[in-house]
């Protein structure tokens, strides 16, 4: 969906009158943050640090003129909904949700408090972009990225003729599957959709793909696949299966390569929207934004273990290389 369409969909009557409050320097305003990932995850901490840094550059200092209440919900929608209720009870001026389950949970609890989602792939399909007008934010993927994933996978493993796409059918990124199936044909690659929502079924679900040579794997962005990166990475190593992931964490854990939005940058940019909302602007006037910064990460040790030679042109384009 084009950005101007987001603007239309976000139109609504709800507003959160904060202008007068934001003009009172002696008053501490409140931000409620619901994070769909583990608190001790290094990437989570890097994102939050970037968010606080962004706020600080705009004059909002945690503990001085703004209070930030954090809740972490790596266990999924039920936990996210429980913590969303807790945050609403604290009467925050602005809410921030990271991940689709976390953002959806917040949206179910309020139609008046402004919400900024960060790292949601399909806000329309997830029901976040609605007529209530109190929600805006930053997406992390667009359908065209599936072509890039396949292009990179073929570049590092030219012999691939079949590519499986693993996704969570309960809340997986289905809007990415259609474009992938179309672009796969242009690469003369057979696309295989592999819906999995149980960690114990990953190996059996992928078995038909790696029984024969010439297979590859794309891991769709989803809370399920992010929580279990080591299991997926271990299986691809065991079966000598080249795979590309949406986030760098999987590559740090031993995955072959990743390409995706710079999520730390998304959080830094999200601070600007929170700033504007705290100063009285309406969420309905702030267009949903797509990512502008992407990172390519390669693991050379894994490539060697898979018997793959990384082309110099690909190596030169990498933002980070793990030896």
C-alpha positions as semicolon CSV with decimal commas, in nm:
position;residue;x (nm);y (nm);z (nm)
1;X;0,000;0,000;0,000
2;X;0,130;0,344;-0,091
3;X;0,205;0,594;0,181
4;X;-0,067;0,838;0,072
5;X;-0,319;0,557;0,121
6;X;-0,202;0,524;0,479
7;X;-0,273;0,890;0,532
8;X;-0,630;0,846;0,410
9;X;-0,688;0,544;0,628
10;X;-0,549;0,716;0,933
11;X;-0,798;1,000;0,905
12;X;-1,032;1,007;1,202
13;X;-1,184;1,213;1,475
14;X;-0,990;1,094;1,778
15;X;-0,741;1,337;1,925
16;X;-0,542;1,353;2,243
17;X;-0,529;1,714;2,371
18;X;-0,174;1,740;2,496
19;X;-0,069;2,082;2,370
20;X;-0,152;2,262;2,691
21;X;0,011;1,992;2,900
22;X;0,328;1,987;2,693
23;X;0,366;2,360;2,751
24;X;0,400;2,302;3,126
25;X;0,773;2,241;3,176
26;X;0,729;2,144;3,542
27;X;0,498;1,857;3,456
28;X;0,637;1,512;3,387
29;X;0,462;1,348;3,093
30;X;0,437;0,971;3,058
31;X;0,517;0,724;2,780
32;X;0,406;0,362;2,797
33;X;0,614;0,114;2,596
34;X;0,501;-0,240;2,519
35;X;0,784;-0,444;2,365
36;X;0,705;-0,780;2,210
37;X;1,052;-0,921;2,277
38;X;1,262;-1,022;2,576
39;X;1,399;-0,744;2,794
40;X;1,747;-0,897;2,813
41;X;1,782;-0,932;2,435
42;X;2,078;-0,716;2,321
43;X;1,885;-0,594;2,016
44;X;1,594;-0,487;2,238
45;X;1,829;-0,285;2,457
46;X;1,994;-0,126;2,152
47;X;1,655;-0,019;2,018
48;X;1,547;0,130;2,350
49;X;1,878;0,314;2,384
50;X;1,828;0,468;2,039
51;X;1,473;0,570;2,133
52;X;1,589;0,740;2,453
53;X;1,874;0,906;2,265
54;X;1,628;1,037;2,006
55;X;1,401;1,172;2,278
56;X;1,695;1,335;2,453
57;X;1,796;1,520;2,138
58;X;1,443;1,661;2,129
59;X;1,454;1,776;2,491
60;X;1,279;1,483;2,660
61;X;1,494;1,339;2,939
62;X;1,377;1,024;3,112
63;X;1,337;1,090;3,485
64;X;1,334;1,466;3,436
65;X;1,043;1,577;3,218
66;X;0,922;1,241;3,093
67;X;0,856;0,906;3,256
68;X;0,880;0,584;3,053
69;X;0,700;0,274;3,175
70;X;0,821;-0,047;3,009
71;X;0,653;-0,382;2,967
72;X;0,804;-0,677;2,778
73;X;0,586;-0,948;2,626
74;X;0,795;-1,212;2,445
75;X;0,540;-1,485;2,527
76;X;0,287;-1,365;2,270
77;X;-0,057;-1,203;2,238
78;X;-0,203;-1,312;2,574
79;X;0,088;-1,167;2,769
80;X;0,087;-0,855;2,551
81;X;-0,283;-0,797;2,622
82;X;-0,229;-0,828;2,997
83;X;0,055;-0,575;2,993
84;X;-0,139;-0,343;2,762
85;X;-0,410;-0,318;3,030
86;X;-0,143;-0,241;3,291
87;X;0,003;0,039;3,082
88;X;-0,337;0,196;3,010
89;X;-0,407;0,198;3,384
90;X;-0,099;0,416;3,432
91;X;-0,266;0,686;3,217
92;X;0,024;0,755;2,977
93;X;0,020;1,049;2,739
94;X;0,157;0,841;2,451
95;X;0,193;0,467;2,393
96;X;0,461;0,289;2,189
97;X;0,422;-0,069;2,065
98;X;0,703;-0,280;1,920
99;X;0,585;-0,585;1,719
100;X;0,243;-0,655;1,575
101;X;0,103;-0,844;1,878
102;X;0,214;-0,568;2,114
103;X;0,073;-0,290;1,897
104;X;-0,256;-0,472;1,839
105;X;-0,290;-0,529;2,214
106;X;-0,253;-0,156;2,281
107;X;-0,501;-0,066;2,008
108;X;-0,763;-0,291;2,167
109;X;-0,737;-0,107;2,497
110;X;-0,773;0,255;2,384
111;X;-0,909;0,468;2,103
112;X;-0,802;0,798;2,256
113;X;-0,443;0,771;2,375
114;X;-0,211;0,814;2,075
115;X;-0,015;0,503;1,979
116;X;0,309;0,485;1,780
117;X;0,384;0,137;1,650
118;X;0,741;0,043;1,558
119;X;0,843;-0,257;1,352
120;X;0,501;-0,367;1,224
121;X;0,509;-0,520;0,876
122;X;0,143;-0,498;0,775
123;X;-0,048;-0,237;0,981
124;X;-0,348;-0,255;0,748
125;X;-0,378;-0,634;0,760
126;X;-0,315;-0,623;1,135
127;X;-0,608;-0,389;1,184
128;X;-0,393;-0,107;1,320
129;X;-0,471;0,151;1,056
130;X;-0,833;0,222;1,142
131;X;-1,084;0,503;1,161
132;X;-1,016;0,572;1,529
133;X;-0,727;0,793;1,417
134;X;-0,513;0,748;1,728
135;X;-0,254;0,518;1,569
136;X;0,046;0,583;1,346
137;X;0,397;0,449;1,324
138;X;0,681;0,287;1,134
139;X;0,668;-0,028;0,925
140;X;0,971;-0,252;0,888
141;X;0,895;-0,444;0,567
142;X;0,730;-0,389;0,231
143;X;0,622;-0,662;-0,013
144;X;0,903;-0,577;-0,255
145;X;1,163;-0,699;-0,005
146;X;1,082;-1,061;-0,090
147;X;1,246;-1,011;-0,428
148;X;1,557;-0,877;-0,259
149;X;1,577;-1,177;-0,026
150;X;1,555;-1,417;-0,317
151;X;1,807;-1,218;-0,522
152;X;2,062;-1,226;-0,238
153;X;2,004;-1,595;-0,172
154;X;2,059;-1,680;-0,540
155;X;2,368;-1,461;-0,549
156;X;2,539;-1,647;-0,268
157;X;2,402;-1,990;-0,367
158;X;2,341;-1,988;-0,747
159;X;2,246;-2,356;-0,752
160;X;1,922;-2,302;-0,562
161;X;1,615;-2,422;-0,753
162;X;1,362;-2,446;-0,466
163;X;1,309;-2,198;-0,185
164;X;1,095;-2,264;0,119
165;X;0,937;-1,975;0,306
166;X;0,875;-2,045;0,673
167;X;0,602;-1,835;0,837
168;X;0,355;-1,846;1,123
169;X;0,005;-1,898;0,980
170;X;-0,160;-1,755;1,291
171;X;-0,009;-1,411;1,250
172;X;0,251;-1,460;0,980
173;X;0,326;-1,204;0,715
174;X;0,090;-1,342;0,451
175;X;0,100;-1,018;0,256
176;X;0,462;-1,104;0,167
177;X;0,384;-1,448;0,027
178;X;0,202;-1,336;-0,288
179;X;0,485;-1,112;-0,411
180;X;0,740;-1,383;-0,329
181;X;0,560;-1,646;-0,534
182;X;0,550;-1,408;-0,831
183;X;0,914;-1,306;-0,814
184;X;1,029;-1,667;-0,760
185;X;0,915;-1,758;-1,109
186;X;1,127;-1,483;-1,258
187;X;1,429;-1,647;-1,092
188;X;1,326;-1,993;-1,215
189;X;1,284;-2,098;-0,853
190;X;1,006;-2,315;-0,714
191;X;0,841;-2,137;-0,418
192;X;0,729;-2,356;-0,129
193;X;0,518;-2,204;0,151
194;X;0,584;-2,371;0,487
195;X;0,338;-2,266;0,760
196;X;0,472;-2,354;1,106
197;X;0,348;-2,240;1,447
198;X;0,502;-2,514;1,662
199;X;0,876;-2,526;1,727
200;X;0,872;-2,906;1,734
201;X;0,741;-2,917;1,376
202;X;1,005;-2,703;1,208
203;X;1,229;-2,992;1,106
204;X;0,949;-3,216;0,977
205;X;0,786;-2,926;0,791
206;X;1,108;-2,847;0,605
207;X;1,209;-3,209;0,543
208;X;1,063;-3,226;0,189
209;X;1,273;-2,927;0,090
210;X;1,615;-3,036;0,209
211;X;1,588;-3,403;0,115
212;X;1,718;-3,308;-0,228
213;X;1,999;-3,067;-0,326
214;X;1,922;-2,721;-0,456
215;X;1,704;-2,603;-0,170
216;X;1,711;-2,273;0,019
217;X;1,515;-2,102;0,294
218;X;1,365;-1,761;0,360
219;X;1,256;-1,693;0,718
220;X;0,966;-1,451;0,726
221;X;0,959;-1,178;0,992
222;X;0,736;-1,286;1,279
223;X;0,757;-1,298;1,658
224;X;0,750;-1,679;1,638
225;X;1,054;-1,707;1,411
226;X;1,242;-1,441;1,605
227;X;1,196;-1,618;1,939
228;X;1,336;-1,943;1,793
229;X;1,631;-1,832;1,578
230;X;1,879;-2,078;1,723
231;X;1,657;-2,376;1,645
232;X;1,618;-2,268;1,283
233;X;1,988;-2,181;1,248
234;X;2,088;-2,520;1,395
235;X;1,866;-2,708;1,151
236;X;1,997;-2,521;0,848
237;X;2,353;-2,595;0,958
238;X;2,274;-2,962;1,018
239;X;2,123;-3,004;0,673
240;X;2,366;-2,768;0,492
241;X;2,082;-2,543;0,392
242;X;2,147;-2,182;0,283
243;X;1,901;-1,941;0,444
244;X;1,837;-1,570;0,464
245;X;1,680;-1,404;0,767
246;X;1,504;-1,070;0,822
247;X;1,717;-0,965;1,122
248;X;2,087;-0,964;1,204
249;X;2,041;-1,153;1,534
250;X;2,005;-1,483;1,349
251;X;2,331;-1,422;1,163
252;X;2,514;-1,342;1,486
253;X;2,380;-1,676;1,614
254;X;2,529;-1,858;1,313
255;X;2,285;-1,794;1,029
256;X;2,421;-1,735;0,679
257;X;2,290;-1,389;0,596
258;X;2,024;-1,132;0,674
259;X;1,873;-0,834;0,501
260;X;1,620;-0,606;0,660
261;X;1,532;-0,269;0,799
262;X;1,762;-0,114;1,055
263;X;1,533;-0,150;1,357
264;X;1,754;0,069;1,575
265;X;1,706;0,348;1,321
266;X;1,328;0,291;1,332
267;X;1,326;0,349;1,708
268;X;1,537;0,661;1,672
269;X;1,288;0,795;1,416
270;X;0,993;0,692;1,635
271;X;1,115;0,934;1,901
272;X;1,032;1,223;1,666
273;X;0,669;1,111;1,642
274;X;0,642;1,071;2,019
275;X;0,784;1,422;2,056
276;X;0,523;1,565;1,821
277;X;0,240;1,382;1,996
278;X;0,355;1,500;2,338
279;X;0,348;1,854;2,201
280;X;-0,012;1,818;2,092
281;X;-0,014;1,698;1,732
282;X;-0,268;1,436;1,625
283;X;-0,168;1,083;1,532
284;X;-0,406;1,109;1,235
285;X;-0,189;1,389;1,096
286;X;0,130;1,179;1,109
287;X;0,164;0,947;0,810
288;X;0,276;0,589;0,857
289;X;0,636;0,571;0,742
290;X;0,832;0,295;0,569
291;X;1,193;0,206;0,655
292;X;1,466;0,407;0,486
293;X;1,776;0,228;0,614
294;X;1,852;-0,140;0,549
295;X;2,137;-0,365;0,661
296;X;2,298;-0,662;0,488
297;X;2,485;-0,893;0,727
298;X;2,698;-1,192;0,621
299;X;2,849;-1,474;0,823
300;X;3,162;-1,595;0,639
301;X;3,222;-1,881;0,881
302;X;2,879;-2,021;0,803
303;X;2,931;-1,970;0,430
304;X;3,252;-2,173;0,445
305;X;3,079;-2,447;0,645
306;X;2,812;-2,466;0,374
307;X;3,075;-2,479;0,102
308;X;2,968;-2,146;-0,043
309;X;3,201;-1,887;-0,192
310;X;3,081;-1,535;-0,121
311;X;3,109;-1,320;-0,436
312;X;3,333;-1,014;-0,386
313;X;3,053;-0,786;-0,508
314;X;2,822;-0,920;-0,235
315;X;3,093;-0,891;0,027
316;X;3,154;-0,528;-0,073
317;X;2,786;-0,442;-0,022
318;X;2,763;-0,594;0,327
319;X;2,709;-0,356;0,619
320;X;2,855;-0,610;0,862
321;X;3,065;-0,921;0,804
322;X;3,106;-1,186;1,072
323;X;3,433;-1,377;1,024
